[in-house]
Amino acid sequence: MLSFCLACVLAPAAAAPNPDDAPAYTLDRVVVEAARLRGVDAFDMPASTATIFLGGERNRADADVSEVLRGVPGLLARDRRNLAQDTQLSIRGFGARSTFGVRGVRLYADGIPASMPDGQGQLSHFSLAGGDRIEVIRGPFSALHGNSSGGVVQIHSADGKAGDPWRARATVGRDATYSAAAQLLGGGGRVGYNLALSRYDTDGWRDHSAARRDTANLKIGVDLGQRRRLDLVLNHVDVPEARDPLGLTAEQMRADPRQAVANAFLFDARKTVRQHQAGMTYEHGFGAAQTLRLMAYGGSREVMQVLPIPDFAQGNPLSSGGVIDLDNRYDGLDARWSWQGAVAGRPLEFTVGGNLDRQRQHRRGFENFVGETLGVRGALRRDERNAVENTDAYAQAWWRFAERWSLLLGARHSEVEFESRDRYVTDANPDDSGRVRFRHTAPVAGLTFAPQADWRVYLSAGRGFETPTFNEMSYRADGGAGLAFGLRPAVSDNVELGVKWRDARGATWEAALFRADTDDELAVARNVAGRSSFRNVGRARRQGFETAFATPLGEAWDLRLAYTLLDATFRDAYLICQGAGCTVPETSVPAGASIPGVPERQLFARLQWRGTAWSAAVEGEAVDEVPVNDLDSESAAGYGLLHLEAARRWRTRSGELRTFARIDNLLDRAYVGSVIVNEGNGRFYEPGAGRGWLLGAEWTWAR
């Protein structure tokens, strides 16, 4: 398969005409800021990148970032229709095992880390109403972002300037779902602002899945003159009570995919989240060649979650109860210096920097019953103070050493330290305090060749690592108390061969072959009632092919296509537990077994038409079957979905009104929207929603 795809990638480049015959034209520059290269176009980077612009027409509720990421090859974004559980986001199979938050993928919002030092992150605190673009990096150069960077997703707010419009939008859909959002964008003199407010409220497609989320984002930019700029960012999110319907077995899903299991009602399974964050970035130019960038941030995130763990299961003196109470405080600093110039008469850009990130966590566990009353906070069963800190230093250089050749080199050294202080010590529950430190150096290198002005062929390689997160260390696979300090980081060697093409009409094509070989792969040992434990299972391999094509079709039509082929397997045999009560691994998983949570094939297509006042689009997506456990004994069936949307604009002297409508899952297909890997009770499946409708309106003030 790989040899065949290699020919597919190289053949167009080999057949390309002489660059001297290429027509002269100018294309818009796209610089991916997550690459930390100020003067290098994304087209010239030896990496797979994608930029999704958010400023155009969006005929959705803007409820979840997965809505706008589905057309990126190599990336799997699943909206779980469950605000009690975060979006499932994976890149080339990294992060697919996560059942809480995003891990294996590094997240940023306006340059501020949205991933904690331990590698776990989420983007629920960012409102798409104020967004400008999302950048995605896949492949070896993601390793330059440190721990847990199988890929990078960075979301940016728009920069306000004088004359920018203000917007308000509202949507309503099935299941008593509505959203409302406003964006105040503008500026005057040297100050720009972007204030985005949004609310999303739903009764939920499934039983016991009602939720509400309020977000507020503020970005203020100040131009201080002489190549100096200050940006201030404030974020807030409040999820008062998101009900959790839990997963279903295959039989339950066939009987009624909208149901919630009995324990979800019995214990009123739910989650509450509140987060506040502030950040600052300052850039100072020295002469024409040097730039200093400083970043600082801090915040808090409070989480309370009620799990449906039966009271008899909490009779074990080592049990930490069925109510999780997490109080997180975090902060960080980053400083980098960049120089742009020339060596031997050829352009060179060099960046060196370092960062420090800290997370302080107060984790408590309580019984989820008081007497015969279930689903309430009961007696204390766990009390610990956890801390994680990472200290990193990094450097990278890009050099166009010949007319058609450029080289990108980089390295990052990371030290990540975990510490836990146990404050719940009894005769039956010993002191489980401890500390562990991980060190890793990640080298990367990439070579780009330009056979002509509108073609690039590149080869890149690098080594990344992924430590266990605090949540993954929280419960030991053997059922014992305390953190799982015996877990080791997963280390991956990545290589990628790719080609990029673009033309003057705006058409683009990208394709890449990739392979990632991992040692000490972290996998789910068992997952029962929302509580997961993890273990290292040896070697794993993720390899495949991905491609994306976009082109205008005349003046009014546009076409986008994306395809991913991914083979993700364990290369070593290992033992696992089977059943909710198992603590000693006894069942063998053979070498070559598929990594659960990863589909082999994905396909996305979108055809859009734009007229003077009207616009319409048809969108299709297909996902292959997904194994749900290590033994591959069950899997979620593959599916194909079709979506339709249309919009109409009315322009007036005071602004523009745009109304839109969308039908998701037009053919009302039954399908699995996401999976819970290795769920101990066999409830692996979270059903996707049936046919749904959405009506919306957006008003733009002309100022």
Buried (B, 14 or more C-beta within 10 A) or exposed (E): EBEEBEEEBBEBBEEBEEBEEBEEEEBEEBBBBBBBBBEBBBBBBBBBBBBBEBEEBBBBBBBBBBBBBBBBBBBBBBBBBBBBBBBBBBBBBBBBBBBBBBBBBBBBBBBBBBBBBBBBBBBBBBBBBBBBBBBBBBBBBBBBBBBBBBBBBBBBBBBBBEEBBBBBBBBBBBBEBBBBBBBBBBBEEEBBBBBBBBBBBBBBBBBBBBBBBBBBBBBBBBBEEEBEBBBBBBBBBBBEBBBBBBBBBBEBBEEEBBBBBEBBBEBBBBBBBBBBBBBBBBBBBEEEEBBBBBBBBBBBBBBBBBBBBBBEBBEEEBBBBBBBBBBBBBBBBBBBEBBBEEEEEEBBBBBBBBBBBBBBBBBBBBBBBEEEEBBBBBEBBBBBBBBBBBBBBBBBBBBBEEEEEBBBBBBBBBBBBBBBBBEBEEEEBEEBBBEBEBEBEBBBBBBBBBBBBBBBBBBBBBBBBBBBBBBBBBBBBBBEBBBBBBBBBBBBBBBBBBBBBBBEEEBBBBBBBBBBBBBBBBBBBBBBBBBBBBBBBBBBBBBBBBBBBBBEEEEEEBBBBBBBBBBBBBBBEBEBBBEBEBBEBEEEBEEEBBBBBBBBBBBBBBBBBBEEEEBBBBBBBBBBBBBBBBBBEBBBEBBEBBBBBBBBBEEEEEBBBBBBBBBBBBEEEEBBBBBBBBBBBBBBBBBBBBEBEBEBEBBBEEE
